[in-house]
Amino acid sequence: MASIDRMDWHYGGDFPENLPPVNGGTHIGMYLTWIIHNDLIGQLHLDDSFDDIQKVKLRQKTGRDFLIEQCDEKFWDEDLSNEGLEFTKYYYEGESIGNFRNYIDDYCEILGKNVESLYQIDNTWENYEKLSPMLDYRFSEWKNKK
């Protein structure tokens, strides 16, 4: 089991003092929301967290809430299906090289223009709606390269 990202990696260290620690998980939660909406979530959650998955799909719960409540603030490889893990290694963990931008670069470009820190980005469905078309694009791009 490998850790992909964790909230405590973000709300420790250089995290802005004026923000709540949950903001350290907004970028992870937005990605997790997209994973859930695209049925790329791992079997572990399909077995144990089905009701919460449905709440995310119905926008009754955010991906950040899911990350906190169902993943103990940690994003692991087992949180993903096989295809979700392959894509995550490519996009979320991948390096931005040339014209390719990874998840965090796209996240900051799309949502971070008016903030000093990515941790100031609001955990809203409006922001998710701005971000999700890029994730759809990157996923399609990745599938076409396979």
C-alpha positions as CSV (number, residue, x, y, z in Angstrom):
1,M,0.0,0.0,0.0
2,A,1.5,3.3,-1.1
3,S,0.5,6.8,0.0
4,I,-0.2,9.2,-2.8
5,D,-1.0,12.3,-0.8
6,R,-2.0,13.1,2.8
7,M,-3.5,16.1,4.4
8,D,-0.9,16.2,7.2
9,W,1.8,16.7,4.5
10,H,0.2,20.0,3.7
11,Y,-1.1,21.4,7.0
12,G,2.3,20.9,8.6
13,G,5.3,23.0,7.8
14,D,4.7,26.1,5.7
15,F,0.9,25.9,5.8
16,P,-0.6,29.4,6.3
17,E,-1.4,30.0,10.0
18,N,-4.7,31.8,9.3
19,L,-6.3,28.8,7.6
20,P,-8.0,25.7,9.1
21,P,-6.1,22.4,8.6
22,V,-8.9,21.0,6.5
23,N,-7.8,23.4,3.7
24,G,-4.7,21.1,3.4
25,G,-7.0,18.5,1.8
26,T,-9.1,20.6,-0.6
27,H,-6.9,19.7,-3.7
28,I,-6.9,16.0,-2.7
29,G,-10.7,16.1,-2.2
30,M,-11.4,17.7,-5.5
31,Y,-9.4,15.0,-7.2
32,L,-11.2,12.3,-5.2
33,T,-14.5,13.8,-6.1
34,W,-13.6,13.4,-9.8
35,I,-12.5,9.9,-9.1
36,I,-15.8,9.0,-7.5
37,H,-17.9,10.7,-10.2
38,N,-16.0,8.7,-12.8
39,D,-16.3,5.3,-11.0
40,L,-12.6,5.0,-10.5
41,I,-12.8,4.5,-6.8
42,G,-11.3,1.3,-5.2
43,Q,-13.2,-1.8,-4.2
44,L,-12.4,-1.1,-0.6
45,H,-14.7,1.9,-0.7
46,L,-17.3,0.2,-2.9
47,D,-17.6,-2.4,-0.1
48,D,-17.3,-0.2,2.9
49,S,-18.3,3.3,1.9
50,F,-21.0,2.9,-0.7
51,D,-23.5,5.3,1.0
52,D,-20.8,8.1,1.2
53,I,-19.8,7.5,-2.4
54,Q,-23.5,8.1,-3.4
55,K,-23.5,11.3,-1.2
56,V,-20.5,12.6,-3.2
57,K,-22.2,11.7,-6.5
58,L,-25.4,13.5,-5.3
59,R,-23.3,16.5,-4.1
60,Q,-24.5,16.0,-0.5
61,K,-20.9,15.5,0.6
62,T,-17.6,16.8,-0.9
63,G,-14.6,14.7,-1.8
64,R,-12.7,16.4,1.0
65,D,-15.3,15.3,3.5
66,F,-14.9,11.8,2.1
67,L,-11.2,12.0,2.4
68,I,-11.5,13.0,6.0
69,E,-14.2,10.6,7.0
70,Q,-13.5,7.5,4.9
71,C,-9.8,7.8,4.3
72,D,-8.5,9.2,7.6
73,E,-7.1,12.2,5.6
74,K,-4.8,10.0,3.5
75,F,-5.1,9.2,-0.2
76,W,-3.7,5.7,-0.8
77,D,-3.4,3.5,-3.9
78,E,-6.0,1.2,-2.5
79,D,-8.5,4.1,-2.7
80,L,-8.5,3.6,-6.4
81,S,-9.5,1.0,-9.0
82,N,-6.7,-0.3,-11.2
83,E,-7.5,2.1,-13.9
84,G,-7.8,5.0,-11.4
85,L,-4.4,4.1,-10.0
86,E,-2.7,4.0,-13.4
87,F,-4.2,7.4,-14.3
88,T,-3.3,8.9,-10.9
89,K,0.3,7.8,-11.3
90,Y,0.4,9.4,-14.7
91,Y,-1.5,12.7,-13.8
92,Y,-1.6,13.3,-10.1
93,E,1.9,12.0,-9.3
94,G,3.5,12.7,-12.8
95,E,5.9,15.4,-13.6
96,S,5.0,18.4,-15.7
97,I,7.3,18.2,-18.7
98,G,7.0,20.2,-21.9
99,N,3.3,20.7,-22.8
100,F,2.2,18.2,-20.2
101,R,0.9,19.6,-16.9
102,N,0.2,17.5,-13.9
103,Y,-2.8,17.7,-11.6
104,I,-1.4,20.2,-9.1
105,D,-0.3,22.5,-12.0
106,D,-3.7,22.4,-13.6
107,Y,-5.4,22.8,-10.2
108,C,-3.4,26.0,-9.5
109,E,-3.8,27.4,-13.0
110,I,-7.6,26.9,-13.0
111,L,-8.5,27.7,-9.4
112,G,-5.5,29.6,-8.0
113,K,-5.2,32.8,-10.0
114,N,-6.7,35.0,-7.2
115,V,-5.1,33.5,-4.2
116,E,-1.6,33.6,-2.6
117,S,-1.6,29.9,-1.7
118,L,-3.3,26.8,-3.2
119,Y,-4.6,26.2,0.4
120,Q,-6.8,29.3,0.0
121,I,-8.9,27.7,-2.8
122,D,-12.4,27.2,-1.6
123,N,-13.8,23.7,-1.4
124,T,-17.0,24.4,-3.4
125,W,-18.9,22.6,-6.1
126,E,-18.5,25.7,-8.3
127,N,-14.7,25.3,-8.1
128,Y,-15.1,21.6,-8.8
129,E,-17.2,22.4,-11.9
130,K,-14.3,24.7,-13.2
131,L,-11.7,21.9,-12.6
132,S,-13.5,18.8,-13.7
133,P,-13.4,19.5,-17.5
134,M,-9.6,19.6,-17.3
135,L,-9.5,16.3,-15.5
136,D,-11.9,14.8,-18.1
137,Y,-9.5,16.1,-20.8
138,R,-6.4,14.7,-19.1
139,F,-8.1,11.4,-18.6
140,S,-9.2,11.2,-22.3
141,E,-5.7,12.3,-23.3
142,W,-4.2,9.5,-21.2
143,K,-6.5,6.9,-22.5
144,N,-5.7,7.8,-26.1
145,K,-1.9,7.4,-25.3
146,K,-2.4,3.9,-23.9
